[in-house]
Amino acid sequence: MTAPKVTFDFFDMTPPNESYIQMAGGHGSPSNSNSKRPEKITISSSTSDMKLIDSTSSINSLFDNVGNSYSKNTTTATSPVISRVDSNFFSSGTNSAANSFANPYLVPRLSPLEFTSLVNEKLISQHEKLVIMLSGLPASGKSTISRQLKNYINATSNFTAEIYNAGNVRRMNKSFDNSDYFKPDNVQGKIDREKYADITVNNLINDLNSNVIQVGFLDATNTTIERRKRMMDIISKNTTNTWVAIMDVQCTSKRFINFNISGKAHNNDYKGRNYAEAVRDFKKRSEHYYKVFEPITSEELELYPLAVYLKIVNCGESFELKNVDPGFKEYSQLYKVISEFASQYYDNEGKRYTEAVDAFYNNSINAANFVHFG
């Protein structure tokens, strides 16, 4: 594939007036990229009248209450395509060693190629988009890990990420009785769940296309091939120049699953209910999902034009990036951010989680309760 590029024609040493950004199509490239003409972007020689990019967040996942372990100013960031500091790099003046020594704060001039590279990086970060579709059984840690990655992206990059949780949409539109709603043979329940998944993915797409976000997490179980294909089709048909990734979250440890369920017993589905009753009901819900669960296979992954497939097992015991699109790996700023997150995940999050699980089981009451609820 041809990855996102920004090119400039330099005729002299003054900044260019116009540039073009283009994402070219090809297998594995951002969806529908071959159907769009290059987007013309004007860069003014004066930083005072440059276009400002304003991104805000409007959706919060309530499914899990996970703290943000990454620091970031919580006010909305509004920044020009290039800043006054960036423009100083290209300002006139000498670049001699003597001047630099006399004034250690003197900003050196950039060559046309260096300036192109600087603006290229900024433009790509403002035009690159990614949808991350979650997949995993209940209490596997999907919402927790997506919240952690969202926080990391927002704290360490120029991208704005947000989570769109199908469970929250369901809770806003329908009261919950018990796990029977999730039975495979509950026809109306299945119709409802598909409808809420559609609402969720369309909310994500609307914010993505409106530039409210650049990264959207589709947080739902997506446990069947049919559902995953349908979500991928909706995303592909309704977005342009957008990468798509699958994040497959698995939990094979019974200790971890029980700990996660203990947290689910306090979510809004069970508000005001007895804790033991909530745990039993959530376990029944999980059993219903297991009956229809279809694991993601390498054959299924070949069906999708993916940017990357992320596989996380037992809260970071393993965290793999597979099926990486070459263009995504080479050119995408988001790939760099996700790779850093994955490489640091166990140290930053996994150890703390494991310690919390151990503390939970060291409490004899908790351990006895889960044996009894089993």
KATA-V494272 format. One record per pair of residues at least 6 apart in sequence whose C-alpha atoms are under 6 Angstrom apart, sorted by the first residue. I is the first residue (numbers start at 1). J is the second residue. D is the distance in Angstrom with one decimal. If there is no record, write none. Layout:
BEGIN
[[I	J	D] [I	J	D]]
END
This chain:
BEGIN
[[1	26	5.0] [1	29	6.0] [2	24	5.5] [3	327	5.1] [4	22	5.9] [4	23	4.6] [6	21	4.8] [6	120	5.3] [8	19	5.6] [17	43	5.6] [17	44	6.0] [18	42	4.8] [18	43	5.8] [19	41	5.7] [20	40	5.0] [20	41	5.9] [21	38	5.9] [21	39	5.7] [22	38	4.7] [24	33	5.9] [24	34	5.8] [25	33	4.9] [25	34	4.3] [28	305	4.4] [28	306	6.0] [30	241	4.6] [30	242	4.5] [30	243	4.5] [31	236	5.4] [31	240	5.4] [31	241	5.5] [31	242	5.4] [32	240	5.1] [33	240	5.6] [33	241	4.8] [44	50	6.0] [51	80	6.0] [52	79	5.6] [52	80	4.6] [53	78	5.8] [53	79	5.8] [54	78	5.0] [55	212	5.1] [56	212	5.7] [61	165	6.0] [72	155	5.0] [89	107	5.9] [89	108	5.9] [89	109	4.9] [89	110	5.6] [90	109	5.1] [90	110	5.4] [95	108	5.6] [100	106	5.9] [129	214	4.7] [129	215	5.8] [129	242	4.9] [130	215	4.8] [130	242	5.5] [130	243	4.6] [130	244	5.6] [131	215	5.8] [131	216	4.9] [131	244	4.8] [132	217	4.8] [132	244	6.0] [132	245	4.7] [132	246	5.6] [133	217	6.0] [133	218	4.8] [133	246	4.8] [134	218	5.9] [134	219	5.3] [134	246	6.0] [134	247	4.9] [135	221	5.1] [135	222	4.9] [135	223	6.0] [135	248	4.9] [136	221	5.1] [136	249	5.2] [137	221	5.8] [138	286	5.8] [139	257	5.9] [139	260	5.3] [139	261	5.8] [140	250	5.6] [140	251	4.9] [142	249	5.8] [150	161	5.5] [154	160	5.5] [159	214	5.9] [160	213	5.0] [160	214	5.5] [161	213	5.7] [161	215	4.4] [161	216	5.7] [162	216	5.2] [163	216	5.9] [163	217	4.7] [164	217	5.8] [164	218	5.3] [164	219	5.8] [165	219	4.6] [166	197	5.5] [166	200	5.5] [166	220	5.5] [170	196	5.9] [179	281	5.8] [179	285	4.8] [181	189	5.4] [183	288	5.4] [207	213	6.0] [208	214	5.9] [222	228	5.7] [223	293	5.2] [223	294	5.9] [224	293	5.8] [224	294	5.1] [243	307	5.7] [244	306	5.4] [244	307	5.6] [245	306	5.5] [245	307	5.4] [245	308	5.1] [245	309	5.7] [246	309	5.0] [247	310	4.6] [247	311	6.0] [248	310	6.0] [248	311	4.8] [249	312	5.0] [250	313	4.8] [251	313	5.7] [251	314	4.7] [265	278	5.1] [265	279	5.6] [307	324	5.7] [307	325	4.9] [307	328	5.9] [308	323	5.4] [308	324	4.3] [309	321	5.8] [309	322	5.0] [309	323	5.7] [310	320	5.7] [310	321	4.8] [311	319	5.8] [311	320	5.2] [312	318	5.8] [312	319	4.5] [315	350	5.7] [316	346	5.3] [316	350	5.6] [329	335	5.8] [361	367	5.3]]
END
